[in-house]
């Protein structure tokens, strides 16, 4: 399949960063029993991958701005193109030797009128050899296979994904999350928490899930996944139904196939409002 220049760069960079992460991942199991512990090691693996991605993207597209998990925003405020990067989405999985993590690279474009849109995204799980990618107007793909969101219409046959609050999540998010979960859980075939938001969105685009929600998600966790869902025929908004092309801060994200998006959005928004 012939890729655009942007997509060629994004996939090549993701694959290059993956090589060092795979080597580090092979060592994580040994670190579990070390005196030092694996935390510092994984942090360094994360930083090495981010540095590789930054260097390669800068070399290929000098002048583009960045919003990155570890190093934040750079490149000035008046950018026309901006990369949004998570070099290792699913860090806790990586830390525990769970082969469910990904490299996420999204690309935004700012138009002369000030509007910003997501125009491309890559979510790459090198352990599974799965490259999810999309470009605006081109479609969404898994490697070379075209993706479409699930067509399921019955909640009782549908699978949803989410991110469950953990120790570092503000306590005020716990109650609305519990309300959403309590309302949805008795109606669906299952709810999964796999620990990598970028892959949750990519799997939704691939029809493996019918819906996904998470509260307080970072832009680098979801930017690439959003464009992949949209190009696969799904919906991805915040809990008030606003589009996320200009995503720049934490967001309560709701994504689903066309049959369930409004229902899930209203459920999430209602839980947050009542809380």
C-alpha positions in Angstrom: 0.0 0.0 0.0 1.4 3.4 -1.0 1.6 5.7 2.1 1.6 9.5 2.1 4.8 11.2 3.0 3.5 12.1 6.5 2.3 8.5 7.2 5.6 7.0 5.9 7.5 9.2 8.4 5.2 8.3 11.3 5.3 4.6 10.7 9.0 4.5 10.2 9.6 6.5 13.4 7.3 4.3 15.4 9.1 1.2 14.2 12.5 2.7 15.0 11.4 3.6 18.6 9.9 0.1 19.0 13.2 -1.6 18.5 14.7 -0.2 21.7 11.5 -0.6 23.6 11.3 -4.3 22.7 14.8 -4.8 23.9 14.0 -3.1 27.2 10.7 -5.1 27.5 12.7 -8.3 27.2 14.6 -7.3 30.3 11.7 -6.2 32.5 11.0 -9.7 33.9 14.6 -9.8 35.2 14.1 -6.4 36.9 11.1 -7.5 38.8 13.4 -9.2 41.4 16.2 -6.7 41.4 17.0 -4.6 44.5 16.8 -1.4 42.5 13.4 -2.3 41.1 12.1 -1.7 37.5 10.6 1.8 37.9 13.7 3.7 37.0 14.5 1.4 34.2 11.1 1.8 32.6 11.3 5.6 33.0 14.6 5.6 31.1 13.1 3.3 28.4 10.2 5.8 28.0 12.6 8.7 27.7 14.9 7.0 25.3 11.9 6.2 23.0 10.6 9.8 23.3 14.1 11.2 22.4 14.3 8.9 19.4 10.8 9.9 18.2 11.6 13.6 18.7 14.9 13.4 16.8 13.5 11.4 13.9 10.4 13.6 13.5 12.4 16.8 13.7 14.8 15.5 11.1 12.0 14.6 8.8 9.8 17.6 9.4 11.8 20.5 10.9 9.6 23.3 12.2 6.8 21.1 13.4 5.8 21.7 17.1 5.5 18.9 19.7 3.2 18.0 22.6 4.9 15.0 24.3 4.2 13.0 27.4 7.6 13.4 29.0 8.9 16.8 27.7 5.6 18.7 27.3 4.9 21.3 24.6 7.6 22.8 22.4 8.1 24.6 19.1 6.2 27.8 19.7 2.6 28.8 20.0 2.0 29.8 16.3 2.5 26.3 14.9 0.8 25.1 11.8 1.6 21.4 12.3 2.1 19.7 15.7 3.0 16.1 16.7 1.3 14.7 19.8 3.3 11.8 21.1 3.1 9.1 23.7 6.3 7.0 23.4 5.0 4.3 25.7 1.2 4.1 26.3 0.5 1.4 28.8 3.6 2.0 31.0 2.2 -0.1 33.9 1.6 -3.0 31.6 5.2 -2.7 30.3 6.5 -2.5 33.9 4.8 -5.8 34.8 5.7 -7.6 31.6 2.3 -7.5 30.1 2.5 -7.4 26.3 -0.2 -4.8 25.8 1.4 -1.4 25.2 1.9 0.9 22.2 3.7 3.9 20.7 1.2 6.6 19.8 1.8 9.5 17.3 -0.8 11.9 16.3 -0.6 14.9 13.9 -2.6 18.1 14.2 -3.0 20.9 11.6 -3.9 24.5 12.4 -5.7 26.3 9.5 -5.5 30.0 8.8 -8.8 30.6 10.5 -7.5 29.2 13.7 -9.3 25.9 13.6 -7.3 22.8 14.5 -8.0 19.3 13.3 -6.4 15.9 13.7 -5.2 14.7 10.3 -3.2 11.5 11.0 -2.5 9.0 13.7 -0.4 5.9 14.3 -0.9 3.5 17.2 1.7 0.7 17.0 1.9 -2.4 19.3 5.2 -4.0 18.3 4.7 -7.1 20.4 1.6 -8.0 18.4 3.0 -6.6 15.1 -0.1 -4.4 14.8 0.2 -1.0 13.2 -3.1 0.9 13.5 -3.1 4.0 11.4 -5.4 6.6 9.8 -5.3 9.8 7.7 -8.2 12.2 7.4 -10.2 11.3 4.3 -8.2 8.2 3.6 -9.6 5.8 6.1 -8.3 3.7 9.0 -6.2 0.6 8.7 -4.6 -2.3 10.7 -1.4 -2.9 8.8 -2.9 -3.1 5.3 -6.4 -4.1 6.2 -9.2 -1.5 6.1 -11.0 -1.0 9.5 -14.6 -0.3 10.3 -16.2 0.0 13.7 -18.6 -2.7 14.8 -22.1 -2.7 13.5 -23.6 -4.2 16.7 -26.8 -2.6 17.9 -27.7 -4.6 21.0 -26.0 -3.7 24.3 -26.4 -7.3 25.5 -24.0 -8.4 22.7 -21.6 -5.5 23.0 -18.2 -5.1 24.7 -17.0 -1.8 26.2 -13.6 -0.6 27.4 -12.6 2.0 30.0 -9.8 3.2 32.2 -10.5 2.5 35.9 -9.3 5.1 38.4 -6.1 4.1 40.3 -4.0 5.6 43.0 -2.9 8.8 41.3 -6.4 9.6 39.9 -8.1 12.5 41.8 -10.7 11.1 44.2 -13.5 13.3 42.7 -13.5 11.1 39.6 -14.1 7.9 41.6 -17.8 8.5 42.2 -18.9 9.4 38.7 -16.9 6.5 37.3 -18.7 4.2 39.7 -22.0 5.5 38.6 -21.2 4.9 34.9 -19.9 1.4 35.5 -22.8 0.5 37.7 -25.3 1.6 35.1 -23.6 0.0 32.1 -22.3 -3.2 33.6 -25.6 -5.1 34.0 -26.6 -4.3 30.4 -23.6 -5.3 28.3 -21.6 -8.4 27.3 -18.5 -7.2 29.1 -16.4 -4.2 30.2 -12.6 -4.4 29.8 -9.8 -2.5 31.4 -6.6 -3.4 29.5 -4.5 -0.4 30.5 -3.6 1.3 27.3 -5.9 4.1 26.1 -4.4 4.3 22.6 -5.0 0.6 22.0 -8.5 0.8 23.5 -9.4 3.4 20.8 -7.6 1.4 18.1 -9.4 -1.7 19.1 -12.7 0.2 19.0 -11.9 1.2 15.4 -11.2 -2.4 14.6 -14.6 -3.6 15.9 -13.2 -5.4 18.9 -15.1 -3.0 21.2 -18.4 -1.2 20.6 -17.6 1.7 23.0 -15.0 3.3 25.2 -14.9 6.0 27.9 -12.3 7.4 30.2 -12.2 10.5 32.5 -9.3 13.0 32.6 -7.3 11.5 29.7 -4.2 13.2 28.5 -4.0 14.4 24.9 -1.0 12.2 24.0 -3.0 9.1 25.2 -5.8 9.6 22.8 -5.0 12.0 19.9 -3.8 9.3 17.5 -6.7 7.0 18.6 -9.3 9.6 17.9 -8.5 10.0 14.3 -8.3 6.3 13.8 -11.8 5.9 15.3 -13.3 8.7 13.2 -11.8 7.3 10.0 -13.2 3.9 10.9 -16.7 5.3 11.0 -17.0 5.8 14.7 -17.5 8.9 16.9 -15.1 10.3 19.5 -16.0 13.4 21.5 -15.9 14.7 25.0 -18.8 14.0 27.4 -20.6 17.1 26.1 -20.4 16.0 22.5 -17.7 18.4 21.4 -15.2 17.4 18.7 -11.6 16.8 19.8 -9.6 17.9 16.8 -8.0 20.7 18.7 -7.3 18.6 21.8 -4.8 20.4 24.0 -5.6 19.4 27.6 -7.1 16.7 29.8 -10.5 15.4 28.4 -13.3 13.1 29.4 -13.5 11.0 26.2 -16.4 9.1 24.9 -16.0 7.0 21.7 -18.3 4.4 20.2 -19.9 3.1 17.1 -22.7 5.2 15.7 -25.4 3.1 17.5 -24.1 3.7 21.0 -22.2 7.0 21.1 -25.1 9.2 22.1 -26.3 6.8 24.8 -22.8 6.4 26.2 -22.1 10.2 26.0 -25.3 11.0 27.9 -24.5 8.4 30.6 -21.0 9.8 31.2 -22.1 13.4 31.1 -25.0 12.7 33.5 -22.7 11.0 36.0 -20.3 13.8 35.9 -23.0 16.5 36.3 -24.7 14.7 39.2 -21.4 14.3 40.9 
